[in-house]
């Protein structure tokens, strides 16, 4: 863990809910986005850290980051890292445990509980926002 995150890891841990996330697989000169989610269809909770920063003008900026780890067997062919996913049974411990007690949670999530598929590259355009962004490209689901 980088020194700049040590204090936040000690006292400012959070969970970032999501239906899924994207990772990009580099294929030659093309980066193909993939949507990754739980097979159950339930939302997932990514391990995060948060921080508050005071601007010189006195305003407060709150920021957060997602903690990543090595990829599991499903994600490894797509990308060299993945978010740490904290299962519901571990949420309380994530918030209340000491850094030493939660360090073991910083592991890849069970690949058999996840699914992934390539999606249209329009997901890379910031102005695109619709449910079709997670639709699989035909015949390409990975489970």
C-alpha positions as CSV (number, residue, x, y, z in Angstrom):
1,X,0.0,0.0,0.0
2,X,1.3,3.4,-1.0
3,X,2.2,5.6,2.0
4,X,-0.2,8.3,0.8
5,X,-3.1,5.8,1.4
6,X,-2.1,4.4,4.8
7,X,-4.1,6.8,7.0
8,X,-7.2,6.4,4.9
9,X,-6.8,2.6,5.0
10,X,-6.7,2.9,8.8
11,X,-9.7,5.1,9.3
12,X,-11.5,6.1,6.1
13,X,-12.6,2.8,4.4
14,X,-15.7,2.8,2.3
15,X,-17.8,0.6,0.0
16,X,-18.6,1.7,-3.5
17,X,-21.8,0.0,-4.8
18,X,-22.2,-0.8,-8.5
19,X,-24.1,-3.2,-10.7
20,X,-20.8,-4.0,-12.4
21,X,-17.7,-2.4,-13.9
22,X,-15.7,-2.1,-17.1
23,X,-12.2,-3.3,-17.9
24,X,-10.5,-2.9,-21.3
25,X,-8.5,-5.7,-23.0
26,X,-5.8,-4.5,-25.4
27,X,-6.0,-6.5,-28.6
28,X,-3.2,-5.2,-30.9
29,X,-3.9,-1.4,-31.2
30,X,-7.6,-1.8,-30.2
31,X,-8.9,-1.6,-26.6
32,X,-12.0,-3.8,-26.3
33,X,-14.2,-2.9,-23.3
34,X,-15.7,-5.7,-21.2
35,X,-18.6,-5.4,-18.7
36,X,-18.1,-7.5,-15.5
37,X,-20.7,-8.3,-12.9
38,X,-21.9,-10.9,-10.5
39,X,-23.7,-13.9,-12.0
40,X,-26.4,-13.5,-9.4
41,X,-27.3,-10.1,-10.9
42,X,-27.0,-8.6,-7.4
43,X,-25.1,-5.3,-7.0
44,X,-21.5,-5.6,-5.8
45,X,-19.5,-3.5,-3.3
46,X,-16.0,-2.4,-4.3
47,X,-13.5,-1.6,-1.5
48,X,-12.7,2.0,-1.4
49,X,-11.0,4.8,0.6
50,X,-12.1,8.3,1.0
51,X,-10.4,11.6,1.8
52,X,-11.4,15.2,2.4
53,X,-9.3,18.1,1.1
54,X,-9.6,21.8,2.1
55,X,-9.1,24.3,-0.7
56,X,-7.3,27.6,0.1
57,X,-10.8,29.2,-0.4
58,X,-12.1,27.1,2.5
59,X,-14.3,24.8,0.5
60,X,-14.0,21.0,1.1
61,X,-13.5,18.5,-1.7
62,X,-14.3,14.9,-0.9
63,X,-12.6,12.3,-3.0
64,X,-12.5,8.5,-3.1
65,X,-10.7,5.7,-4.8
66,X,-11.3,2.0,-5.6
67,X,-8.8,-0.4,-4.2
68,X,-7.5,-2.9,-6.9
69,X,-5.8,-6.3,-6.6
70,X,-4.5,-9.0,-8.9
71,X,-7.1,-10.4,-11.3
72,X,-8.9,-13.6,-10.7
73,X,-9.1,-16.4,-13.4
74,X,-12.0,-14.7,-15.2
75,X,-10.5,-11.2,-15.3
76,X,-6.8,-12.2,-16.0
77,X,-7.3,-12.7,-19.8
78,X,-8.9,-9.2,-19.9
79,X,-6.8,-7.0,-17.6
80,X,-3.9,-7.2,-15.1
81,X,-6.0,-6.0,-12.1
82,X,-9.5,-5.8,-10.8
83,X,-11.4,-4.0,-8.0
84,X,-11.4,-5.6,-4.6
85,X,-15.0,-6.8,-4.1
86,X,-16.2,-7.1,-0.5
87,X,-19.1,-9.6,0.0
88,X,-22.1,-8.7,2.2
89,X,-20.9,-11.0,4.9
90,X,-17.7,-8.9,5.3
91,X,-19.2,-5.4,5.1
92,X,-19.3,-4.9,8.9
93,X,-15.7,-6.2,9.3
94,X,-14.5,-4.0,6.5
95,X,-15.6,-0.9,8.4
96,X,-14.8,-1.9,11.9
97,X,-11.7,-4.2,11.6
98,X,-8.1,-3.0,12.1
99,X,-5.9,-2.7,9.0
100,X,-4.3,-6.0,9.9
101,X,-7.7,-7.7,10.2
102,X,-9.0,-6.5,6.8
103,X,-5.8,-6.9,4.8
104,X,-6.8,-10.5,3.9
105,X,-10.0,-9.1,2.2
106,X,-7.7,-7.4,-0.4
107,X,-7.9,-10.5,-2.6
108,X,-9.5,-11.4,-6.0
109,X,-13.2,-12.2,-5.8
110,X,-14.3,-15.8,-6.6
111,X,-14.3,-16.1,-10.4
112,X,-17.1,-18.7,-10.5
113,X,-19.4,-16.0,-9.0
114,X,-18.7,-13.5,-11.8
115,X,-19.4,-13.1,-15.5
116,X,-17.9,-10.9,-18.2
117,X,-18.6,-10.0,-21.8
118,X,-17.3,-7.6,-24.5
119,X,-19.5,-4.6,-25.1
120,X,-19.7,-1.9,-27.7
121,X,-16.8,0.5,-27.8
122,X,-19.2,3.5,-27.6
123,X,-18.9,3.0,-23.8
124,X,-15.6,4.9,-24.0
125,X,-17.5,8.1,-25.1
126,X,-18.3,10.2,-22.0
127,X,-21.6,11.5,-23.5
128,X,-23.0,8.0,-23.9
129,X,-25.3,7.0,-21.1
130,X,-27.9,4.3,-21.6
131,X,-28.6,0.7,-20.5
132,X,-27.4,-0.6,-23.9
133,X,-23.8,0.1,-22.9
134,X,-23.7,-3.2,-21.0
135,X,-25.4,-5.3,-23.7
136,X,-23.1,-8.1,-24.8
137,X,-21.7,-8.2,-28.3
138,X,-23.3,-11.3,-29.8
139,X,-21.7,-14.7,-28.9
140,X,-19.0,-13.3,-26.6
141,X,-20.0,-13.9,-23.0
142,X,-17.3,-15.2,-20.6
143,X,-18.4,-17.0,-17.5
